[in-house]
């Protein structure tokens, strides 16, 4: 290599050597073009109500805009309430019906059982308002006891678990349904419900209710109730599509979640069947376990047959479950609108997804950092979807007795797309 060539090469390297001695500077991401996730997507999310006392589970919104909330109970004063202003709720219909005579639970041979009261609310898990503006109240009959030490849930006693209808015109209970012991087991836990009130879906002509049994200890499945005759039966009992996912580890706000309950080993969420929603025409029921990423469906005609009158009814139902594939994570409650959309509350993503039965895909509806465990959703008559925020993963029962929640809890709402509103078809 000639001297001239060597000099040329060294001159070419000189700028690189100079740059290598220049200190590096790091740009603040807020002032750069670096892509970042701001945690929001979809329509604006509005704050409707603030919970400063009792942490909520279910809610429902009437035609007149009245808002009702329920609270699974341990030490709470009432389990069913009505929003009275933006920061407070009052017992509904009154405090007396929220106060079971003899207390929330009793003991027999050192075994705890929930109250047997058919005339009082014990621990209300879910609410639903049908298109005729009737408020339906689902009472598990299983309050939490020993909340501050080793929380446990007593077994259900006959008469305690019930479904009640309330006339919102005069705020009175119009009917109460209870369940026989071969339908609602002592360790059952009724979680959510949907209705088809058309006269042609049952022999009684008064409609049907589909109730979720999401028991952590027992047999997941659906309880089917004929609203005319009062008869009830089970379907998809312990079907794989209703069972929890073994050792599921979700992440909430980016943190992998394990259940830490006082007096128990480190564990995982145990809940199986959770969310459920009917198609617009009532012919299909969509559902899933809380701890599963999969969405399932079944034609409701298979569920409406009572196995007590048809020996093959349970087998037909089991054989006709459809796996609709994954939907982007675990999902909690469901809701549906007049466009046939099925909304799914997605606690891992601080979001609500929607299943599109036309494209056969799950799509994002809304995402917001305030959606910290959305628990129960209600499509209102005003074209909004309302949903509770209760920060459930931070409750003391799941965190060795330490309450990591921060008041207030919330009711949020978002405007539905395509002029969606509450479906009034199934009546």
C-alpha atoms as one frame of an Amber mdcrd trajectory, in Angstrom:
protein
   0.000   0.000   0.000   1.481   3.384  -0.987   2.061   6.236   1.425  -0.563
   8.270  -0.405  -3.165   5.528   0.045  -2.430   5.226   3.773  -2.824   8.974
   4.245  -6.143   8.920   2.384  -7.504   6.124   4.629  -6.399   7.924   7.804
  -8.022  11.139   6.691 -11.257   9.221   6.099 -11.186   7.785   9.608 -10.417
  11.122  11.277 -14.059  12.353  11.476 -15.089   9.037  13.017 -12.361   9.339
  15.638 -13.500  12.855  16.457 -17.161  11.771  16.795 -16.172   8.875  19.049
 -14.783  11.425  21.557 -18.008  13.481  21.570 -20.206  12.744  24.647 -23.545
  11.047  23.878 -26.731  12.928  24.729 -30.071  11.217  25.430 -33.212  12.860
  24.248 -36.260  13.128  26.537 -38.905  10.844  25.019 -41.587  13.473  25.638
 -39.895  15.745  23.131 -39.077  13.148  20.521 -40.851  11.120  17.882 -40.502
   7.882  19.860 -43.728   5.891  19.740 -45.360   5.544  23.183 -48.537   3.988
  24.545 -50.709   6.621  26.194 -53.133   3.981  27.475 -56.216   5.305  25.685
 -58.216   4.318  22.638 -61.790   4.589  21.447 -64.570   6.987  22.474 -64.228
   9.395  25.409 -64.804   7.840  28.844 -66.963   9.878  31.226 -67.023   9.706
  35.024 -70.611   9.263  36.210 -70.384   8.347  39.895 -67.814   8.033  42.679
 -67.937   5.303  45.352 -66.437   6.528  48.634 -67.928   3.995  51.040 -68.750
   0.507  49.753 -66.881  -1.066  46.824 -69.359  -2.149  44.112 -69.874  -5.277
  42.030 -72.970  -4.943  39.837 -74.954  -2.036  38.410 -78.020  -1.345  36.305
 -79.497   1.793  34.733 -83.248   2.227  34.243 -85.200   3.946  31.473 -85.573
   6.975  33.728 -81.833   7.089  34.360 -81.958   5.718  37.898 -78.733   3.909
  38.753 -78.644   0.877  41.037 -75.553  -0.773  42.487 -74.900  -3.925  44.471
 -72.093  -4.951  46.783 -71.043  -8.450  47.797 -71.256  -8.275  51.517 -69.174
  -8.966  54.539 -69.411  -5.965  56.843 -71.294  -3.600  54.550 -74.504  -2.056
  55.859 -76.476  -2.841  52.710 -75.996  -5.036  49.660 -78.383  -3.310  47.223
 -78.372   0.436  46.777 -79.486   3.289  44.564 -77.266   6.186  43.578 -78.597
   9.269  45.367 -76.037  11.800  44.152 -72.633  11.794  42.456 -70.811  10.573
  45.573 -73.358   8.598  47.601 -75.771   5.662  47.501 -78.656   4.702  49.794
 -80.105   1.265  50.667 -82.664   0.108  48.120 -85.623  -0.271  48.352 -84.942
   0.282  52.081 -82.560  -0.752  54.839 -84.985  -3.293  56.308 -84.948  -5.582
  53.272 -81.128  -5.360  53.333 -81.066  -6.667  56.925 -81.763 -10.427  57.212
 -83.351 -11.363  60.554 -80.838 -13.298  62.621 -77.846 -11.962  60.705 -76.089
 -12.819  57.454 -74.989 -16.312  58.518 -75.424 -19.005  61.142 -73.586 -22.157
  62.228 -74.816 -25.738  62.330 -72.474 -28.341  63.816 -69.632 -25.821  63.485
 -70.320 -25.397  59.752 -71.184 -21.885  58.565 -74.258 -21.356  56.378 -75.660
 -18.203  54.869 -79.032 -16.865  55.933 -82.128 -18.760  54.793 -84.170 -15.587
  54.467 -86.238 -15.459  51.275 -87.517 -11.995  52.150 -84.191 -10.227  52.712
 -81.147  -9.502  50.583 -78.059 -11.292  51.896 -75.245 -10.694  49.396 -76.288
  -9.404  45.972 -73.863 -10.170  43.154 -75.612  -8.990  39.981 -78.360  -6.729
  38.677 -80.154  -6.565  35.363 -82.915  -4.340  33.969 -85.068  -5.948  31.290
 -86.655  -3.898  28.491 -89.920  -3.651  30.497 -87.916  -1.675  33.111 -88.029
  -4.402  35.750 -85.014  -4.568  38.066 -83.790  -8.131  38.652 -81.685  -8.836
  41.734 -79.469 -11.931  41.978 -78.655 -12.817  45.597 -75.950 -15.459  46.149
 -76.990 -16.066  49.758 -73.275 -16.385  50.564 -71.724 -13.423  52.402 -68.052
 -13.263  53.353 -67.298 -13.809  57.053 -64.147 -13.247  59.133 -63.064 -10.580
  56.656 -60.282  -9.161  58.815 -58.662 -12.480  59.799 -59.138 -15.519  57.572
 -61.958 -14.663  55.155 -64.305 -17.525  54.358 -67.614 -17.900  52.607 -70.396
 -19.910  54.280 -72.291 -22.534  52.343 -75.619 -21.526  50.843 -78.720 -22.548
  52.766 -82.000 -23.253  50.923 -83.992 -20.065  50.520 -80.977 -17.747  50.697
 -79.860 -17.896  47.048 -82.612 -16.271  45.018 -83.664 -14.139  42.098 -86.053
 -11.260  42.792 -87.909  -8.913  40.465 -88.625  -5.341  41.552 -91.242  -3.022
  40.075 -89.488   0.321  39.693 -92.776   2.202  39.589 -93.540   1.466  43.242
 -90.162   0.009  44.338 -91.694  -3.258  45.517 -90.558  -6.879  45.128 -93.035
  -8.580  42.819 -91.673 -12.132  42.763 -88.946 -14.225  44.358 -87.515 -17.402
  42.841 -85.524 -19.920  44.880 -83.775 -23.072  43.719 -83.897 -26.747  44.728
 -80.724 -28.348  46.173 -80.058 -30.388  43.016 -79.898 -27.151  40.988 -78.216
 -24.748  43.387 -75.640 -26.645  45.433 -74.392 -25.500  48.861 -71.139 -24.368
  47.210 -72.735 -22.773  44.133 -72.188 -19.077  43.512 -74.564 -17.283  41.151
 -72.596 -14.577  39.372 -74.546 -13.069  36.469 -77.730 -13.513  34.453 -79.514
 -12.749  31.179 -83.174 -12.889  30.122 -85.312 -13.810  27.154 -88.880 -12.723
  27.959 -90.523 -13.795  24.712 -93.596 -15.952  25.154 -92.469 -18.610  22.678
 -89.279 -19.712  24.463 -90.995 -21.685  27.254 -94.223 -23.602  27.692 -95.233
 -21.227  30.465 -95.017 -18.314  28.021 -93.349 -15.986  30.542 -89.737 -16.182
  29.483 -86.513 -17.668  30.762 -83.423 -16.651  32.722 -79.882 -17.907  32.102
 -77.864 -17.733  35.338 -74.108 -18.239  35.695 -72.776 -20.498  38.464 -69.146
 -19.420  38.818 -68.330 -21.203  42.079 -64.660 -21.345  43.039 -65.222 -24.526
  45.049 -67.953 -26.305  43.166 -69.455 -27.143  39.819 -69.450 -24.419  37.175
 -72.313 -24.311  34.713 -75.607 -22.611  33.893 -78.783 -22.555  35.948 -81.804
 -22.217  33.677 -85.006 -20.775  35.179 -88.494 -20.855  33.649 -89.929 -17.561
  34.873 -93.523 -18.775  34.512 -93.407 -22.139  36.251 -90.507 -21.359  38.572
 -88.847 -24.644  37.579 -85.080 -24.627  37.194 -82.375 -26.992  35.967 -78.669
 -27.085  35.161 -76.858 -27.280  31.834 -73.188 -27.521  30.785 -72.429 -28.685
  34.293 -68.598 -28.886  34.574 -68.259 -28.734  30.809 -64.622 -27.860  29.928
 -65.760 -24.550  28.446 -67.067 -23.440  31.864 -64.028 -24.408  33.963 -61.157
 -22.237  35.116 -57.743 -22.342  33.466 -55.270 -24.150  35.710 -52.722 -21.810
  37.347 -53.610 -18.853  35.148 -51.333 -15.864  35.848 -52.850 -12.654  34.456
 -51.149  -9.258  34.687 -52.882  -6.174  36.037 -51.261  -2.778  35.408 -48.268
  -4.750  34.134 -47.799  -6.763  37.338 -48.178 -10.582  37.237 -50.946 -11.513
  39.661 -50.982 -14.287  42.245 -53.706 -14.632  44.846 -52.497 -14.104  48.408
 -55.256 -14.958  50.882 -54.612 -15.018  54.608 -54.299 -18.511  55.992 -53.907
 -20.089  52.547 -50.944 -20.967  50.317 -49.989 -18.738  47.392 -52.551 -19.389
  44.695 -54.228 -18.303  41.479 -57.666 -17.019  40.601 -60.093 -19.945  40.854
 -63.161 -18.545  39.118 -64.542 -20.392  36.132 -67.644 -19.401  34.152 -68.230
 -15.663  34.435 -69.397 -13.461  31.553 -72.489 -14.305  29.487 -74.530 -12.465
  26.859 -77.349 -13.349  24.458 -77.304 -12.663  20.743 -79.734 -10.077  19.442
 -82.374 -12.690  18.578 -81.774 -14.792  21.685 -80.715 -17.858  19.717 -77.080
 -17.900  20.921 -75.518 -17.504  24.336 -71.910 -16.256  24.394 -69.876 -17.003
  27.515 -66.451 -17.671  28.990 -64.600 -18.408  32.233 -62.892 -15.456  33.885
 -59.474 -17.136  33.725 -59.651 -18.145  30.058 -58.650 -16.268  26.909 -61.269
 -18.153  24.883 -64.822 -17.198  23.968 -67.495 -19.891  23.649 -71.076 -20.053
  22.423 -74.035 -22.418  22.351 -77.461 -22.280  20.751 -79.908 -21.544  23.540
 -82.376 -24.187  22.341 -80.071 -26.801  23.833 -80.036 -25.055  27.204 -83.805
 -24.627  27.396 -84.491 -28.366  27.547 -84.831 -29.667  31.097 -82.744 -32.849
  31.567 -85.423 -34.073  33.982 -87.808 -34.434  31.029 -85.299 -35.478  28.359
 -82.512 -37.919  29.214 -80.387 -36.706  26.276 -80.747 -32.971  26.951 -77.459
 -32.588  28.810 -75.575 -34.632  26.220 -76.964 -32.560  23.338 -75.926 -29.358
  25.077 -72.435 -30.664  25.813 -72.011 -31.755  22.187 -72.978 -28.379  20.732
 -70.609 -25.956  22.434 -68.567 -23.895  19.968 -65.090 -22.522  20.612 -64.939
 -19.092  18.945 -61.210 -18.681  19.550 -59.172 -16.319  21.665 -60.311 -12.771
  22.332 -57.130 -11.048  23.534 -57.009 -11.946  27.231 -59.123 -12.807  30.263
 -62.581 -11.259  30.376 -64.928 -10.482  33.214 -68.551  -9.375  32.634 -70.315
  -9.095  29.262 -72.925  -6.732  27.830 -74.856  -6.502  24.559 -76.467  -3.722
  22.524 -79.162  -3.217  19.884 -76.624  -3.807  17.102 -75.872  -7.307  18.326
 -72.395  -6.394  19.588 -71.075  -8.428  22.533 -68.915  -6.287  24.814 -66.379
  -8.019  27.074 -64.697  -6.369  30.060 -60.928  -6.925  29.809 -59.233  -6.275
  33.179 -55.721  -7.121  31.958 -55.856  -4.443  29.250 -57.811  -1.731  31.129
 -60.231  -2.075  28.249 -63.521  -3.275  26.814 -63.375  -5.460  23.720 -66.243
  -6.350  21.432 -66.902  -9.599  19.577 -68.027  -9.048  16.004 -70.126 -12.023
  14.895 -69.881 -10.899  11.260 -66.092 -10.749  11.022 -65.691 -13.484  13.669
 -63.051 -11.330  15.337 -62.569  -9.523  18.614 -62.032  -5.780  18.296 -61.066
  -3.064  20.759 -63.947  -0.800  21.791 -62.409   1.416  24.454 -59.258   1.573
  26.573 -58.483   3.954  29.419 -56.062   3.983  32.398 -59.020   4.504  34.768
 -60.461   1.108  33.817 -58.821  -0.750  36.720 -60.850  -3.971  36.894 -64.143
  -3.246  35.141 -66.707  -5.325  37.022 -70.202  -5.491  35.538 -71.441  -3.504
  32.571 -74.888  -2.279  31.625 -76.061  -0.921  28.287 -78.444   1.922  29.042
 -81.508   3.086  27.201 -79.612   6.339  26.523 -77.016   4.820  24.158 -74.158
   4.520  26.654 -72.469   1.511  28.177 -72.010   1.942  31.935 -69.473  -0.047
  33.931 -68.211  -0.269  37.506 -64.560   0.126  38.463 -63.734  -1.571  41.774
 -59.961  -2.306  41.703 -60.691  -5.917  42.659 -57.086  -7.263  42.396 -56.138
  -4.826  45.158 -58.792  -5.946  47.649 -57.520  -7.219  51.036 -58.883 -10.756
  50.467 -56.356 -11.207  47.649 -53.451  -9.356  49.311 -52.860 -10.970  52.718
 -55.400  -8.700  54.384 -53.907  -5.420  53.139 -56.341  -3.154  51.318 -54.436
  -1.674  48.384 -57.471  -0.032  46.760 -57.709   3.734  46.547 -61.029   5.539
  46.802 -63.031   6.422  44.931 -64.455   3.533  42.984 -66.159   4.616  39.795
 -69.047   4.287  37.436 -67.746   5.127  33.973 -69.593   5.301  30.698 -68.800
   5.508  26.982 -71.031   6.259  24.004 -71.899   3.182  21.942 -71.040   3.140
  18.231 -73.559   3.123  15.381 -76.396   4.519  17.519 -76.356   1.411  19.681
 -78.650   1.270  22.703 -80.314  -1.286  24.940 -81.827  -4.139  22.993 -85.605
  -4.436  23.357 -86.034  -7.444  21.090 -86.266 -10.197  23.712 -89.604  -9.238
  25.206
